[in-house]
Amino acid sequence: MMVGEMTSPPTGLPPRRTTDTALAAVRSVTGSVPAAVTVTAVVVTRGRSPYLEATLAAVRGQSLAPHSVVVVDVDTAPSTSGHRGLSLDGARYVAASHSRSFGDAVNAAVAGLSAAGDALTPDWLWLLHDDSAPAPGALAALLRSVEHTSTVAVAGCKQRKWELDDDGTPHDPAGPDRGVLLQVGYTVSPTGRRMSGLDETEIDQGQHDSREDVLAVGLAGALVRTSVWRDLDGTDAEYGPFGDSLEFCRRVRLAGHRVTVVPTAVVRHAQQSLADPSHRSRMRRARLRFQLVAASPWALGLTMLAIVAGAPFLAAYRLAVKQPTAARDELMAPLWMLLGLSSVLRARRRTARTSTEPYRVLRPLLGTWRQTFRELRERRLARADARHTGPDDLDRADLHRIATRRRAVLALVMVVATGLAAAVFGPVLGMLAAGGRLVGGALLPASSDAGQVWTAATSGWVRSGLGEAAPGDPLLLTLTALSLLTGDSLQTAVNALFVAALPLAALGGWAVAGAVTRSVWVRAVAALAWTAAPPLLGALSGGLVGALVVHLALPWVALALVRSVGAQRIDLPARSSVDAVNDRPVLNGAFVEEGRGRRLGAAGAAGLTLAVAVSGAPVLLPIAVVVLAAAAFAAPARRGHLAPAILPSLVMCAPLLIHMVRTGDAGLLVADPLVLPGTLPAGDAAGWQALLGQTGLQDPWFGGLSPDMALGPYLLGGLLCAVALVALAGPRAAGARVGWILAVCGLAVVVLADGGSGSLGARGLDALGLDGGALDGRGSGTALTSVVLLGLGGAALCTTRAVRARRAARTVAVAGVVVPLVIGLVSAAGLASWYVAEPLSDDGVHATALPAVPAVGQQMQAAPRQTRVLQLGSGDDGAVEYALLRGDGTQLADASVAASARGQVTGTTEAGTDGPAAHETGAGSPATAARDAVDDVAVRLAGGSDPDVAERLAALGIGAVQVPTPDVSDDAADGSGRAVGNAELTASLDMVPGVERVTQGQPVTLWRVRTEQNPTPGWARIEDGRSVTLVASGGPSVHVDVAAGDAGRRVVLAESADPRWSATLDGHRLEPVEVATAGATLQAFELGPDGGRLDIGYHAPHRTGWLLALGLVGAVFVLLALPVRGRRSR
């Protein structure tokens, strides 16, 4: 039946005349109301399409066929009519490669009809995409809905999903399907987001067939009045494939027409435009444009402001739900708005020209905030239902049994580790809770708050000694975060880190082992072995904060990387698959399989945890690059998640890397962070020792009770090495190879860092233009040994692939039980030996409540004076040892590998020598002059008779001098002679003019520096040639109001001069000068006679840019790592 057969009441004309002449006759008789209507179907395609032939067949198969069919090809490929196997059957073909949108293609079809000389213009246009096949009665239902009304200008179809066969062939549009609904008309939320009122996989059961008047319908399958299409000039081409239907239907409504949906007219839509990788960006642009075009005139400015202000928050939300591309689009939205503003204004003017109704006519059809929230909630619940498939009772029992066993064994592991930690640190917990601290070995006092640690990490100025321009250690950034988590105290953070290290190591070992094996007992052994690892025990006893952080972070790095590529193993109930008995491995009665949960959140967590590990040992950065590249080849999927994981580490270490390149000092990478020179032994582990899990020559177990105990420390590493070698020939050799690559990289760096200037590693670095001799004695041997053990342990765990049911050889089964048992026993023996050796001792880390500087000295060091305290002492060889103290002892936050490389932190001078000690680096620089000045002052104080020494101390900002109180019993105990030397220093200081003793009978004897010209030395002072005035300061900066004074005044800082110091007075820049005093070159500024607000600070180059990059990268990865379930695309 042709369209012309659908008529108004009888008019006397033959009922079946469907020619153009007959239609013209009908119109001449009936006037403006036609007795018959004509429909032209317009099918828009893009070149060769697998759906076009089926779509044309569906159009030809209509129970009420259209008058004509036009196929519009918007591609530049050969014409559609020339495609093999495609029969247009008289359908007109129009090439429209210039079309930018669906609307442009329809306009080309309408123009083609006129150009072809059609006698009559069709009354209706039936618009179809090449991937939208109508059901046989779709056109008839559409025409019935508009037959007796002249107000409807657009009638849309109910859209269902067009499904495909397994081979990609589209289903027969006339055949049965699941009936998944895509659209039954739609509206928009107050923010311009489309609201269809449907769940993502809702099945059509007629529940929405009562809909009629709607705000908009999809144009695929829509019937549009030709006159209205022409009056409105079609759709807005700027929308592209998304949002054009909404914009057009909105203008139709404002022009005084109706938009309806006809649920009985069904079209199956494949939505191929969503297959475009850029479809999300284009959808976001379309929604942004609609927001601006649809906003009322008085709300347009507020809408634009909301788009700009809301962009970062929307981007953060998109990152949290693991949609980084959408986050980028949200950040680009303000730019798109500005670039497209002129086009938006043109669209608003076009809408205003064709509008005959006010905006309020749309209000009943728009979605409300309540409807928006209800739809979001319903979609969230629907997604939750789709994720959770309800297991039957047997499966639920299996899962419950597996979880119960896993939790019980984990609880046992944590109880053992916590008990060991309580046995080691329990006796000192009371002292630590009362304000005591852990010090000793390489661990320095940490009496700083989080703000001071952050300043030390990011300012680019190291405050030890008289200060020096050098990057802070990246580990300070990690300690800043820990300080914030522990009450804004670095000392509390350090104490908590050491006390909780053993349980945290056990938890990390358990977690990372679970990514490789689901055997709870193998995971327990792995947790015990990682807790008993010699690098961890050595870091705890030796006070190596960096090595400790590395050992605790590495398991989480490995776990996150494995999860990011979907290679982790997961538990499954035994009845999860019919094929489980034959095809799946069995372990502990439950079946397991390789996980495929490729989560972007795991990649974010990997980046953060890797940055923490690299901060503890920057040498891990090149190792991480190599291992990530190797892991990308072994990853089953999502290899792209591995590359971004290195970005936070690169940004965190950027200042140190730049400094290393500028100085050519390769030792900066391998040096232990926050460790003073001379604290550690001169050498690290040799390659064979690191391969066996040791950081150097170890004492025998249990004090050498028997000769065999000498081999005890090497048993754990030897066993892991042997099992890891076996794994290379096993079924999971790919994972074992990655583990070996990690271990070999760690060994290679150990070899490079071992030895002096003539070593193999030094010669190789010299060939690259770096200072290879600087490696001697500075290698992060403890942290690198943790890397080696992680690689060997991961490879060894790859041998634990579950034995298939009833197929395992007896030898393999026995080995699977014996080897973990032996490793567990060896680990337990190592822990017992370490505990018996008293890990907390005066020679290593120990707890103390005694201050390193008496209270009066700490009062001088506090703001606003901030004077330094010079500590003198006698060494074992009679030399005078000194250190400039800024707090309660040499501070952890003031240690820097870059500054230590220049010999800044400490100095040693023989008492009675003629001049200062020589320094190898930085000769002639202000920092070198400052160190030489402190050397000279120490020598003069040891002499005890220099009348100018007090003035020199005051000029350098030193307000007090202290010496440990002599104790003859110490000499009797160790035979060092330190007490005798300290007694001689005490006698000498009592004779120095301008230095007066203020304490005695305490562990430390302190003298105050007081001179006639400068009775209260301080960090900042104003000098006018006659007097000295103290300037209040806080940290390495000054922010204070100063009064007017004489001309020629200067502000002098007790810091070595550097061109990056700056000062302003009421915003006006002060001229920097260098002041030579007491043999040092100090920073100063010309103040002049004026008063006002004085601001002084140090500004490192590129600090602002680095902090912005650090904050941006950190925020992105934190949002990605948040445990928020990602949203699935439809």
N, C-alpha and C positions, 0 to 999 in steps of 0.2 A: 504494500500500500504506500502510495506517495504522500508527501506532506500536503499536497494540494487537496487531498480528499478530506482533510479536517476542516469543516466549514462552519459558518454561522447558520442560522435558520435558513430554510430553502428560499431561493431567490428566483426560481424559474429557469435557471441555467442547468444544462446537463450536469449531473453530479460527478461524472468521472473525467471531465475535461481538465487536464493538468498541464496543458501547453502554456507557454508564455502569453499567447494571444488570448487564451481563455482567462488567464489571471488578470490580464489588462481589462478584459470585458467586465469581469466581476467588480473590479475597482471602479470602473466607470458607472456601474449601476448602483453600487452601495455607497459611493462617496468616500468619506474619510475612514469608514470602518470596513476593512477588507473582508470579503467573504471567505477568502483562502489566504493562507500565509505561506511564505517561502523561507526555507532555512538553508543556509550554506554552511557546511562543516569545514572548518579550517584546522588542519592538522599541521603542527609545527614540529619539524625534526631538525636534527643536527647531523647531517651527513648520514653515513651508514649506521643504522641502529638495529639491534636484534629484536626490537619491539614493534617497529613500524609496520611490518607486514601483518602481524596479528592485530594491530590497532585498526588498520584499514579494513581488514576482514570483519572486525567487529562493527565498524561503521556500515559496511555493506550489508551486514546481517541484521540491521535494525528492523523491527516490526513496522516501523514508520520511517521510511528512508528519507534522508535529506534531499533537497532539490539538486544540490551540486556539492562536490567535494574539491577542496583546494589543498594541496600539499605545499608547504612553504619550507624550503631548505635554507637554514641560516649558516650553514657551513660553506667553506670554500672548496670542499671536495667535489668530485664529479657529480653531476646532477642525480637526484634521487631516481628519476625515471630511467636512468641507465643502469641501476643496480641489478645484478643478476638475481633472478628469482623473485623480483618485486613487480607485481602487477598492479598498476594504478587504475586499470579498468575505466579509463575515461576521466579519471580525476585530473584536474588541472594542476600543473606544476609551476611553482613560482620560485625563482632563485632570489634570495635576499641575504646575501652574505654580509651586507652592510648593517644588518639589524643588530642593535645592542641589547635587545630584550625581547620577551615574548610579545609585548604590545607592538613593537616595531614590525615584527613578522606578520602580525594580524593586519596592521595597516598596509603592509605590502600586498597582502592577499586582497584586501578591499580595493586598493588602487588597481590591482590586476584585473578585478572584475569589471571595473569601469573601462579600463583600457581595452578589454576584450570586446567591448561593444554590447554587453548584456542589455537587453531591453528593459529589464526591471532590476532594481537593487533589492537584494533579499531583505525581508523584514527582520530576520534573526540571524545571528552568527552563533554557530555552535563551536566553541573553542576547545581544542583537544591538544594535549602533548603527544608526542610519538610514543610515550610509555604510559598512556592512559587509555585503556580499552573499555568502552561502555558496554554494559549489559544489553541484551537484545531489546528490551523495552525501555531503555533510558530516555531516548528522544521523545517517544510517545508520552511518557510520564511528564517530561518537562513541558511539552506543549499543552497537555491537559491542564497543568497548573497555571498557565498564562492565558488560556483560551478566553476566559470571560472577564479579564481585568486588563486595564490599560495602564495601571500604576506600577506594575512590576517591570523593571528594566533589566534585572539580572536574576536568573534562576540557576542555582547551583545543584550539583549532584552530591549524594552521599559517597564518599570515597573510601574504598577498601584497599588493602595492601594487595598488590599483584605479586603473587609468589612465583618462585622459580623451581624447576626440577633440579635434581642433583647435578645434572650436566649443564646447568645454566639456562636451559630453554624455558621461556615463559609458559605458564599454565594456560590452558584454553580459557579465555575470558568468559565463555558461556558455561564452563564446567563448574563443579563444586569446589569450594575452597574453605579455609578455616574461618573466613569472615572477619579478619582483623581490621578494626576500624581505624582509619586515619583522620577523618574529618566529617562532621555533619554541620557545616557552618562553624563560625567561630567569632570571638570578640577579642578585645585586648584589655590588659590590666591597666591600672593608672600609670604604670611605667612604660607602657607600649609593648609589653610582652604578650605574644599570642596565647589565648586561652581557648582550648577546644572543648573542655569539659570531659575529656576522655582519658582513660588510663593508657599507658604506653602499649599494652597488648590486649586491649579490650576487644571482646568478641561481639559481633553484631547479632543481637537477638531482638531487634526492634525496639530497644529501650529508649532510643532517641528519635523515633519516627514522628513524634508530636511536634518537633521543631518546625517553624515556618519562617517568620521574620527574624533575621539575624543581621549583625553588623556587616559581615563579609562572608564570602564563600570562596573556595579555591576556583581559579579560572579553568583548571583542567576539568572539562566536561560541562562548563557553565554555558547557559544560553543567554545571549546578550542582545538587546535591541540594537539594530544597526544604527538607527538614528541617534540613540544615546551615545553609542561608541564614538560616532563622528562628532557629536556636539562636545563631548569631553576630550576629544583627541586621544582616545585610548588611554593606555597606562603611562605612567611616568618611567621613561627609559633609565633614569638614574638609579632605580631600585634594582635593576638586574633581575635575576631569577627569583629573588626572595622579597616579599613585601609588596609586590606590585598589585596583587589582588586586593590586599587590604586598603591600599591607597586609592585604587580605582573605585571599590565599593563604597568607600567613605565619601568620595566626591559624588557618586551616584545618589547617595542618601541626601547629601546637602543640596543636590540639584532638584530635589522634590520627588524622587522615585523610590521604589521599594526594592529591597534585596531579600530574596527568599531562598530557602533550601528545600529541595524536593526529595525526601528520604526514599521514596519509591524509585527514584532514578539513581542507579548505582553505576559507578565507574571504578574500575580497578587501576590503581596508580602505583607504578614501581618507584617513583621518586628518585630517578637517576641523578638529579641535580645534587642530591646529598652525597653522591659518591665523589664529588669534586673535593680534593683535600682542603681547598680554601673556602668551603661552603660556610664554615662557622664564622669566619671573618666577614664574609659577604652578608650573612644574616645579621651580624652585629651592626654593620654599617647601615643596613636597611632599617633596622629597629631604631638606630640613632636618628636617621633621617625622618622617620615617621614621627618620633617624639618632637622634633623641631617643627615639622610641617603641621602637625595636628595641635600643637599648643595654642591656646588662645592668645590674642595679642598682649594682654596684660601679664600673662604667665611665661612669655617667651624668654625674657631675661632671666627669670628664676630658673627656668628649665636649663638654660645654658650654664648658669652658675652651678646648678646641681650636678650637671654632667662633669664639669671640671673638678668640683670638690669631691664627688663620689668615685672618681676614676681609681685612685689608689686603694680605696676600701673594697671596691668591687674586684680589683685585680688581686688583692690579698685573699678574698674569698675564693676566687677561681683557683689560686694556687693551693689553698687549703683543701679543695676538693679535687686536686690533682688534674687540673686543666690548664697547663701552662700556656697553650696557644690562646685560649680564651682570655687569660690574664693579660697577655700581650695586647689583645684587641681592646680590652678595657682601658689600658694605658694609652692606646693610640686614639681612643674615642675623642678626646678634646682636640687633637690635631685634625682628625677627620672633620670635626665640626667646623673648625676654622677654615679649612681648605674648601669645604662645600657650602659655606654660608651663603654665597651669592646664588648658588643653585637652589638652596632652600628658600630664599626670599622669592625667587621666580616661581617656585612651586606654590608658595602661599598666595602669590598674586593670581596665579592661574585658578586656584581653588576659589578665591574670592570672586573672580569674574563669572564662574559658572554656578555659584551658589545662589539658591533662592530661599533657603531655609536657614534659620539661626543654628548655632552650634548646639543649643540645648535639645534639639530634636534627636541628637545621638545619645544623650545621657541615659535613657532607659536601656539602650543596647550595649553600653559599656560595662566592663567588669568592675566590681567594687573591690575595695581592699579586703573585705571579708571573704568574698568569693576567691580572691587571689590566694589568700592564706589557706582556705579550705582545699583548693585544688593542689597546692604545694604539699599539703599534709597527705592528701589521698595518694599522690604520686609517690611520696616517700614510703608510705605504708605498702603500696603495691610493689615497689622495688624490694622492700624487705621481704615480702611474701615470696617474690621470685627467687631471692637469694637462698632462703631457708627451705630446703626440701625436707619435708618431714620424714625422718627414718621410722621404720617400723620398730616394734619392741625389741626384736633381736639385735638389730643394728644399734639401737640406743643402748642396750646392755653392753654390747661390745665397746662402744665409745666410752661409756662410763667406766668400764673396767680398765681400759687403757689410760684414761685420765687419772683415775684413782692411783694406779701404780706409779704413773709419772710424778704426781704430786707428792706421793709418799717418799719416793727415792730422792726427789729434789729437796724435800724437807730434811731428810737424813743428811744429805750433803751439806746443806746450809747449817745444820746444827753442829756438825763436825768442824766446819770452817769457823763458825762463830765461836765455838768452844776454844779452838786454838787461839783465836784472836783475843779472847778473854783471858786465857792463860798467859799470853805474852804481855798484853797491855793492861790487864786488870789491875795490877798493883799500882799503876800510875794514873788510872782514870780519875781518881779523886783529886790528885794534884792538877791534872789538866782541866778538870771542871772548875777548880778554884782559881784559874787564871795562869796556870803553869804552861809550859811550852815544850815541844820536842825540838831538840837541837843536837848538834854533834855530827861527826863525819863530814859530809858535804852539805848538810842541812843548816842553813843560816836562820837567825831569828827573823820573824815575820810580823813585826808589830806595825802593820800598815792596814788602813781600811781600803775598801774597794775603790774609792776614788783615787787614792794615792797609787794603787797598783795600776789602774787605768792610765793615769798620767805617766807613770814610768814606762808603760807599754807603748804609748802612742805619741809622747811628746818629742821623741828623737833626741832627748838630752838625758844622759846618764849622770846621776847626782853623786855617785861615789867619788871619793877624793874631793877635788875642787871642780868637778864637773867636766864633761866632755861630750861633744856631739857624736852620738852613736845610736843606732837603732836598739830598742829594747828587745829582749828575747821574746819570741812568739808565745812561749809558755806563760808569760804574764797575762795574756788575753784569756787563756783557759782559767788561770787562777783568779782573774777578775770575776768570771762567772761563778766560780766556786765560792768566792768570798761573798757575793750577793746571796747565795743560797744558804750561807751559814752565819747570817747576822752581821754582814758588813765587816767581817774580820778575816784578814788573811791568815793569821795565826790559827784561828779556829778551823779554817778550811784545811790548812796543812795538817793539823792534829787529826781532824776527822778523816782525811785521806789516808793517813798511815794506819790509824786504828781500824778502819773498815776495809783495808786493802785485801786481807785474806778472804773474807766473805765475798767481796766484789769479784775477786779473781775466780773464785769457785763458781759464782753465778755466770760470769762470762764464759768460762770453760764449758759449763753445762749447755749454755745457749748455743754457742757456735758448733758444738758437737751434734746438737739436734738438727742442724741443717744438713748433716752428712749421714747420720744414722739415727734410727728411732729406738734403738735398744737402750733402755733406761740404765742398765748396768754399765754398758760401754760409755754412756754419757757421764755416769758417776765417776768412772775411772778417769775420763778426760778432765772433769772438773778437779779431781784430786791432783792429777798430774800438773795441770796449769797452776794450781795453788802451790804445789811443791817445786815449781820451776826455779832453778838457781838464780835467774835474773831477778825474779820478784823478791826472793829472800835476800839477795845481795843488795837490792835497792832499799829494802826496809832497814837493813842493818847499817848500810853506808849513807843513808840520808839522800839518795838520788831521786829528787822529785820528778825530773824528766823521765827517767827510766821507769819509775813507778807508774806514771801516767800512760806511758807507751804500753806497758804490760797490761794494764787494766782496759785500755781502749782497743787494742788490736782484735780481740775476739768479736767485739761488736762491729768493727769495720768489716771483718770477714763475713759475719752473719748478714749484715745489710747488703753487701755486694752480691752474695749468693741469692738472697731473696729478690734483689732488683732484677736479676735475669731469670728468675723462676726456676732455679736449680735446686731449691731446698726440698727435703723429703717431708712428707706429711703422713699422719696416721689415717687409716681407713678401716672401717669395720670389715670383718671377715666376709660378710655377705654382700659387700658393696657391688659385686659384679659376678655374673655367672661364670666368667672366665677366670676368676681370681685363683681358683685352685690350681689351674694349670699354668697360667701366664704371669702370676704376680708372686713376688717373693714373700716369704713368711718370716716373721720375727716376733718372738714372744706371743705367738698365737694370734697376732693381728697382721693383716696385710698392709703393706706400705707401697707407695709409689712416688715417683719423682714429681714434686710440686710444680705447678705452672702458674702460681700466683704472681704474675709479673707486675709488681706495684711500683709506681713512680715514687710513692712515699718512701720505699726502701732505698731508692737512689738518693733521695734527700738526706735520709739518715746516714747513708754511707758517706756522703760528702762532709757532714758535720763531724762524725766520729773520726774520719780520716784526718780532718783538720786538727782535732784534739790530739791524735797520735803524733802527727807531724810536729805539732807545737812542742811535744816532749822530746823529739829528736828530729830536727830538720833534715837530717840525712835520709829520712824515710821518703822525702819528696821524690827524688829520682828513682828510688826503688819502687814507689807506688806507680810511677809512669810506666815503668817496664812491666810490672806485674799486671796492671790494668790492660795493657796492650795484649799480653799473653792470654789473659782471662777472656778477652773479647773473642778470641778464636775458639775457645773451649765452651763459651756460653751457648746454651740451647736456643736462646732468643733474646730479644731486647738488648742487643749489644750496645745500642746507643745510650743506655742508661749508665754505662760505666764511665764514659768520657767526662761528663760534667762533674763526676765525683771529685776530681782533682782540683776543681776551681776554687773552693773555699781555702784549701791549703795554699794554693798559689797566692791568693790575695793576702792571706794572713802572713805569709813569709816574704811578701814583696819587699819591704824595707831591708830585711836582712840579705835577700838575694841581690838587691841593687848595691848594697854596701860591699858584698863579697865580690861582685864584678868590678867595682871601682878600685878596690884594694888588691884584688887578685889573691885573696887569702882563702884557699879552699878549706882550711881548717875550721872556718866559721860554721860550715854545714855539719861537720862531724863532731864538733865540741859538745860536751854535755852542757845544757842550758842551766843558768842560775847556779853555777858552780865556780868558786874562785880558783885561780891558778894555784897549783901546788897542793890542793886539797886531796886529789886522787893520786893513786900510784902512778909512776911514770909511764907504765905500759898498760895496754888492754889485752884482751884475750887473743891468742894466736888463732889461726884458722881452724886447726884441728880441735882446739878447745871449744871454740864457738860451735863447731859441728856437733860436739858432744854435749852442748847445752851449758857450758861453763863460761864465766867471764874472765877467767884467769886460773892460775894454779890454786887449787882448793886444799884446805886442810882435810885430813881423813875424817870419815864419819866417827862420831862418838870419841873424838880425841885420839883416834888411833889405838883402840883397845886391842886390835890384832892387825897384822900386816895386810890382810885382805881388805881392811876398811879403807885403805888408800884408793881403791878402785870404786868405792861407793858413789862419790859425787858424779862419776861419769856413766853410771849404769843407765839412768833415765834417758839421757841423750843417745847412748848407744843402742838401746832397745828401739827407740823411735826411729832412728836412722835405719836399722835393719828392717823393721816392718814397712817403712816408707819405700825402701828399695823393692820389696815384694809387691807393693801396690802398683808399681810401674808395669807389671805384667798381668795385672788383674783386669776385671771387666770395667772398672772405672778409672782407667789409666789417664784419661783426659784431665780429671780433677787432680789426680796424683801428680801429673806433670806441672800443673799450675802451682801446687804446693812446693815442688822441688825448685821451680823457678824462683819462688819467693825465698826459699832457703839459700839458694845459690847467690842471689843478689845480696842477701845479708852477709854471707861469707865473703863475697867479693869486696864489699866495703870494709869489712874487718881486715882483710889482707891489705887493702889500700891504706888504711889508717894505721897499720902496724909498722913500727920502725921509724927511723929517722930519715935524714935527707938522702941516704943512699939506698932506701928500700925500693922495691918494685913499684909500689903505689906512688911514692914520691917522684920517681923518675917519669912515670906516666903523666902525672899532673904537671910537672915541669915542662913536658913537651907540649902541653896545651896552653902554656903561658900562665899557669897558676902556681902559687908558692907551695910546692909539694912538701918542703921541709917543715911547713907550719903544722903538718898533721901529727907530728911526733908527740905522743902522750896526750892527745886531745880527743881521741876517738870515743864515740858513744858505744863502747863495747857492751855494756849491760843491755841497752835498748836493742842493739843489733842482735844480741843473742836471743832476745825474745822473738825477734823476727824469724830467726832461723828455726826456733822451736815451733813457732806457729806453722811455718811451712812444712816441717817434718811431721808435726802432729796432724795437720790436715791431710797430708798424703797417706799417713798411716791409717787414718779413719776411713779412707777410701777402700781399704781391704775388708771393711765390715759389711759389705753388701750382703744382704740377707741370703741365707742358704735356702735354696728352693726345697719345697717340701718333698721328702722321700727321695731326693736326688743327691744329697750331699755325701761326699766321701767322709769316712770316719776320721781320717787324719785332719781334714779341713775343719771338721766340727770340733775336734779336741783342741786344735790350735786356736779356734775362735773363743774358747773358754780360758785356756791357759795363758795366752799372751796378755789379755787385759788383766788377768789376776796378778801376773808377775809385775806388770807396770804399776798396778795399784799398790802392791807391797813395797816396791822400790820407792814410790812416791811417799808412802807413809813413813818409811825408814828415813828418807831425806828430811821430812818435816820434823821427825822426832830428834834427829841429830842436830838440826838447827835450833830447836827449842832447848835442848840440853846445853848447847854452847852459849846460852844467855845472850840472845840477840840485842837486848837493850843493855849497853854497857858504856862506861865512860870513854872507851876508845871509839865508839860509834854513836848511833842515835841513842839519846837518853832524855829523860824528862827532868826539868829543873824549874824551880820557882824563883831562883835568885836572879835579880836583874844584872845585866852586863854593865850598865851604867847606873850609878847611884841616883836617887831621886832628885837631888839638887842638880846634877848634870842633865837629867832628862828635862827638868824645868827650863834650863837654859836653851835646850834644843827645840822647845816648843815655840809656836808662834806667840808673839810677833818677832822674837829675837832670832830664832833659828840658828843659833851658833852651833859649831861643830865641836866634838870632843876628840882630842888626840890621845889615842891609847898607845903607851909604850910598854915594851916588855923585852925580856932577855931571851934569846934563842938558845938552842942546845949548844951552839958553837961559840957563844959569847957575843954574837951579833945583836944589834938593837933592832927589834921588829916593831913596826908601827902600823897603825890603821886609823884613818879618819872616820869617826862614827857620826852618823846623822840621826840615829835613833838608839834604841836599846841594843846596841851591838851593830855589827855590819849587817845591813838589811838584805833580805832575800830579793826585794823589789829593786835594789840598786845593783844587783849583779847583772852583767852583760857580757856575752862572749865576744862581742865586737870591741868593747872597752878593755876586756881582759887581754885580748890579743895585743894590745899596745902597752901592756904592763902598767895599767893605770891604778888598779885597785889597791895593790899593796906595794910596799917597798922595803928593802932590807939593806941596812948600812952598818958597816963595822964601826963601833964606837971609837972615836978618836981619829978617824981618817980625815984627810985634808979636804975632801970635797964630796959632793953628792954622787950617788951611784949612777952609773951610765945606763942609758936605756937604748934599746936597739931600734925602736921605731919612733917616728914622729919628731925627730930632732929639729929644734928650732920653732916648733909650733907653740901656741899659748898653753895647750894642754901639757906638753912636755915641760915647759917652763914652770907650770904649776906643780907638777910632780917633783921637779928638782927643788922647788922652793920648800915643799914639805920635807923632802929628804934633808935639806940643809937645816931646817928648824929642828928636826929630830936629832941631828948630830949635835947642834948647839945645846939642846936641852940635856943630852947625855953628858956633855962637857961640864955643865953646871955653873959656868962662870961668865957667860956672855950677857952684858948689861942690856943689849938690844933685843934679846930673844922675845921678851913679852910684847914689845911693839910689833915685832914680826908676826907673832901669833894673832894679835888683835887685827892686824891688817889682813890676814888670811881668813878672818871670821871664826877663829878658834877661840872659844870662850873658856875651855877647861882642858886639863891634862890629867890622865889617870894611869895608874900602874897597878897591876895585881899585887895584893898584899903578900909579902914574902911568907912562905910556909916551909920551914926546914924539913918537915916530914915528907913533903913531896920529893925533895931531892933524895932523901934516904930511900924512897920507894922506887924512883926511876933512875936515879943517878944522873939527872940531866944538868944540875947546877943552875936551874932557872931561878930558884929562890935566892941564891946568892947574887945573881945578876940583878934581880928586881930590887933587892935591898940596896945595892949600889946606886941604881937609878933613883930610888926614893931619897937617898941621901943627897944626890946631886940636885934633884928638883927642889929640895928644901932650901938650897943656896941660890936659886935663880931669882933675881930681882923682878918684881911685878907678878910673881906667881906665888899664891898663898894657899896653904893646905886648908881644906874645909871639911874633910872627913878622915876618920881613922878608926881602927878597930873593926873595919868591914872587909869583905873579900876584895874590895877595890879601894885604893886610896886616891882621892881626887884633889886637884889643885885648881883654884879659880884664877883666871887671867884678868888682871886689873892694872891699867896704866893711867897716867895722869891725863893724857890727851883723849884716850878712849876707854873710859872706865867700864863701859858695858858693851863689849864687842857684839856685833850682829851680822846677819847675812847681807843686809842693805844699809847703807849709811850715806849721809850728805856731808860732804867736805867743802869748806869754804876757805881753807888755808889757815884758819885760826882754831877752829873747833870741829868736832865731829858730832853729828846728830843721827841717832838711830832712826831708821825708817821701818815701820811695821810691815811684815811680809807674811805670806802664807803659801807654802809650797814654793816652787821655782817661779814665783811671780810676785808682783807688787800691785796693789790696787788701794790707794790711800790718798787722802787730801793733804797737801803740803802747804805751808804758809810761805808768804813772800820773804825774801831775804836779800843778801848781798849779791852783787854781780860776781860771776866767776865760780858759782857753785857747781858742784858735780855730784851725781848719784853714782856711787861705787858699789858694785856687787862682789861678794866673795865667791865668784865663779870665774873660771878661765874665760878669756875673751873669745868671742865667736861672732862673725858678721850677721848671724841670724837672730841675735838679740835685738829687740826693738823696744822703744819707749815713747810714750806720748804724754803731753801735759795739756789737759783740756782738749784732747783730740789733735793737738799739733805735734808733729814728729820732732823728737829730740835728736840732736846730733850724737851718734855713738863715738866713743873714744876708747883707747886702750890705756890703762894706767899700770905702770910698772912699779910694783911695791913689794918689798920683802923678797925680791928675786922672782916674783910671779907676774904674769901679765893678766890683769883682771879687767872685766868688762865694766865700763862706765859710760855715763851720758852727761852732756852739758845741760845743766838745769837752768842756769841764769837766775835773775832776781825775781821772776814771776812766781806766783803761787797758783794752785789749782789742783785738779784731779790728776794724779800721777799713776800711769799704768805701764808696767814693765812685764815682758814675757818673752819666751823663746818660741820661734815659729819655724818648725822644720820644713824643708822644701817638700812640696807636693803632699803635705800632711792632710790638707782638706780633701783633696781628690782621693787619697788612699782611704780615709775614713768613710767617705761616701761610698766607695766601692766595697769596703768591708761591711758597711751597714746594709747596702743593697743586696750583696751576695748572701750575707748572713740571714737577712729577712726572708729572701726567696727560699733558701734551703730549710730554714726553720718551718716555714709554712708548708713546704712540701713534706717535711718529716712529721708534721702533726698527724696523730692517729685519727684522721677524719676519712671516712669511706668515700672513695672517688665516685663521681656520678657517671653512670653509663649513658653513652649516646644511644639515641633511639634506633 
